[in-house]
Amino acid sequence: MDKFLIHNNSSYKYWKDYTPRQIIYGTEPAVPVMTSNNDGKTIIFGSSIWSSLYDYFKAFDRDTTTYYATVDGTTTGYIGCILETGKVIGKYSLTLSGTGTSPATAMPRDWKLYGSNDTTDGVDGTWELMDERIDQTWATTPNAVNTYFFENSTIYKALKFEFSKNNGHSTHTSFKELTFYEVAEVIEESASTWVDVSTSIPTKEQFEQKGMIDLNVLNFFERVYDPIKTVDVTKEVLGEDYVGSQKVYKASVEINDDIISMTSNADGNLIIHNGKFYLVIDGTLYISYELDNGLSTKSMNGINNTLTKIIENKKVITGVNEIQLDKKPLSINFY
């Protein structure tokens, strides 16, 4: 695949499109799979449980056949965890405790999420508000999940989910899973811009990693050039008796007064024939120039040359369209 870099103001560049701010979250839950309220590294705590069958850790066991529930007659409370190491949390989800209307009514409706770095038991210490939700409702499909995102850049070792209202159940509040996710990476907003790659001739690796495939960003082409037609190189231009093939790695065309060069990393054949030379890549004519006197037999193998030419009929053939130049090319470089 052909790739291109643009030469401007003594530097080879590529165009970087605008990117909005993105937050990437970890794919694994921040709390390990829990089989008890304390595994020696992570502590799970809460305000009340219905019974040991609905203990706090049931909300962190990643088993959708079990669930956590508050004590009979209580619909408010809290549940949380103290982690082995602090984490930046920015996403969490709640899983419906069953199927049908009744479990959906037992799901939390209003709550606040807090973070702490000095609590020892989930009750003491300083707690900072991380997120708050009101009027949250739930689908009645099995294992329905609601997921929430919030802005946070602070590391917290402890998290507390405090619910003040459910969706109407009179005896308890319950849910199968409470899952927290870390912020893995934040990619800040970036404006569209030209990015420098190198002030010297780019390497093959730089072309492969940074080279552009789409040159439509160079909208001055639309202003300067008028598309005409594609030319069959072998039949219409060179005939059947062309000679003098020479491999080249990359070539650039500098347009007079524009100080711009298109550089291709594709291997191609430099064909010298009847006082002209042609750059042919994958059977497509890219550049056709008349040679100065004495240059038709000059070797270009591995030599860094600059050949000042006047293009034949002031045209460049790009492999897709033959395009008419308004300005004469200043030079062509082979490396």
C-alpha positions in Angstrom: 0.0 0.0 0.0 1.4 3.4 -1.0 1.9 5.9 1.8 2.8 9.5 1.6 4.6 12.2 3.6 4.4 15.9 2.8 7.6 18.1 2.7 7.1 21.7 3.9 9.3 24.2 5.6 12.3 21.8 5.7 10.4 19.0 7.4 8.5 15.9 6.4 5.0 15.8 7.9 1.8 13.9 8.1 -1.8 15.2 8.8 -3.3 14.3 12.1 -7.1 14.6 12.2 -9.0 16.1 15.1 -9.7 13.7 17.9 -12.2 14.3 20.7 -11.4 13.6 24.3 -11.6 9.9 25.0 -11.6 7.9 28.2 -10.6 4.3 28.0 -11.7 2.0 30.7 -10.2 -1.3 31.9 -12.0 -4.4 30.8 -11.5 -6.3 34.1 -13.5 -5.3 37.2 -11.4 -3.3 39.8 -12.6 -5.6 42.6 -11.4 -9.2 42.4 -13.8 -12.1 42.6 -14.8 -12.3 46.2 -15.9 -15.5 48.0 -16.0 -13.9 51.5 -16.1 -10.4 52.9 -12.3 -10.4 53.6 -9.8 -12.4 51.5 -6.8 -10.9 53.2 -6.3 -8.2 50.6 -9.8 -6.8 49.8 -12.5 -6.0 52.4 -16.2 -5.8 51.6 -18.4 -4.0 54.0 -22.0 -2.7 54.2 -24.9 -1.5 56.5 -27.1 -4.6 56.6 -27.8 -8.0 55.0 -31.0 -10.1 54.8 -29.1 -13.2 55.8 -25.8 -14.9 55.1 -27.2 -16.1 51.8 -27.3 -12.5 50.7 -24.1 -11.3 52.2 -22.2 -8.2 51.0 -19.6 -10.1 49.0 -22.4 -11.6 46.9 -22.4 -8.3 45.0 -18.8 -8.9 44.0 -18.7 -12.7 43.4 -19.4 -12.3 39.6 -22.1 -15.0 40.0 -25.5 -14.0 38.6 -27.2 -16.8 40.5 -26.6 -15.0 43.8 -27.3 -11.5 45.0 -27.0 -9.0 47.8 -30.0 -7.8 49.8 -30.6 -5.5 52.8 -32.1 -6.7 56.0 -35.9 -7.3 56.0 -37.7 -4.0 56.5 -34.9 -1.8 55.4 -34.6 -0.3 51.9 -31.8 2.2 52.4 -28.1 1.6 53.3 -24.7 1.3 51.8 -22.2 -1.3 50.5 -18.6 -0.9 49.5 -15.1 -2.2 49.4 -11.6 -1.4 50.6 -9.0 -2.3 47.9 -5.5 -3.6 48.4 -4.2 -0.6 46.3 -5.9 2.6 45.2 -7.4 2.9 41.8 -8.9 5.6 39.6 -12.5 4.6 39.1 -14.7 6.2 36.3 -17.3 3.5 35.5 -19.6 1.2 37.4 -22.6 -1.0 36.7 -25.4 -2.7 38.6 -27.1 -6.0 37.7 -30.7 -6.7 38.3 -31.3 -9.1 41.2 -33.8 -11.3 39.3 -36.5 -11.3 36.7 -39.9 -9.8 36.5 -41.4 -6.7 38.1 -40.6 -7.4 41.8 -36.8 -7.5 41.4 -36.8 -4.3 39.4 -38.7 -2.6 42.2 -36.0 -3.7 44.7 -33.2 -2.1 42.6 -31.7 1.2 43.9 -33.3 4.4 42.5 -31.4 7.2 44.2 -27.8 6.9 45.4 -24.4 8.5 45.9 -20.9 7.0 45.3 -18.1 8.0 47.6 -14.3 7.5 47.6 -11.9 7.4 50.6 -8.2 6.9 51.2 -8.2 6.8 55.0 -11.2 4.6 56.1 -10.4 1.4 57.9 -13.9 -0.2 58.1 -16.1 1.7 55.6 -17.6 3.8 58.4 -14.7 6.0 59.7 -12.5 8.2 57.6 -13.1 11.0 55.1 -15.4 10.3 52.2 -15.6 12.4 49.0 -18.5 12.4 46.6 -17.7 10.8 43.2 -21.0 10.4 41.5 -24.7 10.9 42.3 -27.8 9.5 40.5 -31.6 9.9 41.0 -34.7 8.3 39.5 -32.9 5.3 38.0 -35.2 2.6 36.6 -34.6 -0.9 35.4 -35.6 -3.2 32.7 -37.3 -6.5 33.8 -35.2 -8.7 31.5 -33.0 -11.3 33.2 -29.7 -9.9 34.4 -30.4 -6.4 33.1 -27.4 -4.1 33.6 -27.3 -0.4 34.0 -23.9 1.2 33.4 -22.7 4.6 34.6 -19.8 6.8 33.7 -18.4 9.8 35.6 -15.4 12.1 35.5 -12.7 11.2 38.0 -8.9 11.5 38.1 -8.4 10.8 41.8 -7.1 7.5 43.2 -9.2 6.0 45.9 -8.5 3.0 48.0 -12.1 2.6 49.2 -15.5 2.9 47.5 -18.9 3.2 49.1 -22.2 2.9 47.3 -24.9 4.6 49.4 -28.5 4.2 48.3 -31.4 6.3 49.8 -34.3 4.9 47.8 -35.3 1.9 45.7 -38.0 1.6 43.0 -40.8 0.8 45.3 -40.2 -2.5 47.0 -41.4 -2.4 50.5 -39.1 -4.9 52.3 -35.6 -4.6 50.9 -33.2 -3.3 48.3 -31.1 -5.9 46.3 -28.9 -6.4 43.3 -26.8 -9.2 41.9 -23.6 -7.4 41.0 -21.9 -4.0 41.7 -19.0 -3.7 39.4 -16.4 -1.0 39.3 -14.0 -0.3 36.4 -10.7 1.6 36.4 -9.8 4.5 34.0 -7.1 2.9 31.9 -6.2 5.9 29.8 -7.3 9.4 29.0 -6.7 10.8 25.5 -7.0 14.5 25.6 -8.7 16.4 22.8 -6.4 17.1 19.9 -6.8 19.7 17.1 -6.2 18.9 13.5 -2.6 19.7 12.6 0.5 18.8 10.6 2.9 16.7 12.7 6.7 16.7 11.9 8.2 13.3 11.3 11.8 14.1 10.2 13.9 16.9 8.8 16.0 14.3 6.9 14.8 11.8 4.3 12.2 9.6 6.0 13.1 5.9 6.7 11.0 3.0 5.6 9.7 2.6 9.1 8.7 6.2 9.3 6.7 5.8 6.1 5.0 2.7 7.4 4.2 4.1 10.8 3.3 7.7 9.9 2.7 7.8 6.2 -0.7 9.0 4.9 -2.9 6.9 2.7 -5.5 9.5 1.9 -4.3 12.7 0.3 -7.7 14.3 0.2 -6.6 16.4 3.1 -4.5 18.4 0.6 -7.4 20.4 -0.5 -5.2 22.7 -2.5 -5.1 19.9 -5.1 -8.7 20.6 -5.8 -7.9 24.2 -6.3 -4.7 23.8 -8.4 -5.4 20.7 -10.5 -8.2 19.6 -12.8 -8.7 15.8 -13.1 -8.6 14.5 -16.7 -8.2 10.8 -17.3 -6.2 7.7 -16.4 -3.5 6.7 -18.9 -2.5 3.1 -19.7 1.3 3.3 -19.2 2.5 0.4 -21.3 0.3 0.9 -24.4 -0.4 4.6 -24.6 2.8 6.1 -23.2 5.7 3.7 -23.5 4.7 1.3 -26.1 6.0 -2.3 -26.1 9.7 -1.6 -26.4 10.6 0.5 -23.3 14.0 -0.2 -21.8 16.2 0.9 -18.9 14.2 -0.2 -15.8 15.7 1.0 -12.5 14.4 0.3 -9.0 13.7 3.3 -6.8 12.5 3.4 -3.2 10.9 6.8 -3.0 10.5 9.9 -5.1 9.2 13.3 -4.6 7.9 16.1 -6.8 8.4 19.7 -5.6 6.0 22.2 -7.1 7.5 25.6 -7.9 6.4 28.4 -5.4 4.4 25.9 -3.3 7.4 24.4 -1.5 5.5 21.1 -1.3 6.6 17.6 -2.2 4.6 14.4 -2.5 6.8 11.4 -1.4 5.8 7.8 -2.1 7.4 4.8 -0.3 6.4 2.4 -2.9 9.0 0.4 -4.9 8.8 1.3 -8.5 10.6 1.2 -11.8 12.4 4.3 -13.1 12.1 3.8 -16.9 14.4 5.8 -19.2 13.2 5.8 -22.9 13.6 8.1 -25.9 14.9 11.1 -23.9 12.2 10.9 -21.2 12.0 9.1 -17.8 9.0 7.7 -16.2 8.2 6.5 -12.6 6.0 3.4 -12.8 4.6 1.8 -9.6 2.6 -1.4 -9.9 2.0 -0.8 -13.6 0.8 2.7 -13.1 2.6 5.8 -14.4 3.2 8.3 -11.6 5.6 10.8 -13.1 6.7 11.6 -16.7 9.5 14.0 -17.3 11.7 15.1 -20.2 15.4 14.5 -19.6 18.1 17.2 -19.9 20.8 16.5 -22.4 23.2 13.8 -21.3 21.0 12.5 -18.5 19.2 9.7 -20.4 21.9 7.2 -19.6 22.9 8.6 -16.1 22.7 6.0 -13.4 20.3 6.8 -10.5 20.9 3.6 -8.5 21.4 4.6 -4.9 22.4 8.2 -5.7 20.6 11.2 -4.1 20.0 13.4 -7.1 17.9 16.4 -7.8 17.0 16.8 -11.5 15.4 20.1 -12.5 12.9 19.3 -15.3 9.9 20.7 -17.2 7.1 18.2 -17.1 5.8 17.0 -20.5 2.7 19.1 -21.2 2.8 20.1 -17.5 1.0 16.9 -16.4 1.5 14.4 -13.6 -0.3 11.1 -13.6 -1.1 9.9 -10.1 -2.3 6.4 -10.7 -5.9 7.4 -10.3 -6.2 10.5 -12.4 -4.0 12.5 -14.8 -4.0 16.0 -13.3 -3.1 19.2 -15.0 -0.6 21.5 -13.2 -1.1 25.2 -13.1 2.5 25.6 -12.1 5.6 24.0 -13.5 7.4 21.5 -11.2 10.7 22.7 -9.8 12.4 19.4 -9.3 12.1 15.7 -8.9 14.2 13.9 -6.3 15.1 10.2 -6.2 16.6 8.5 -3.2 
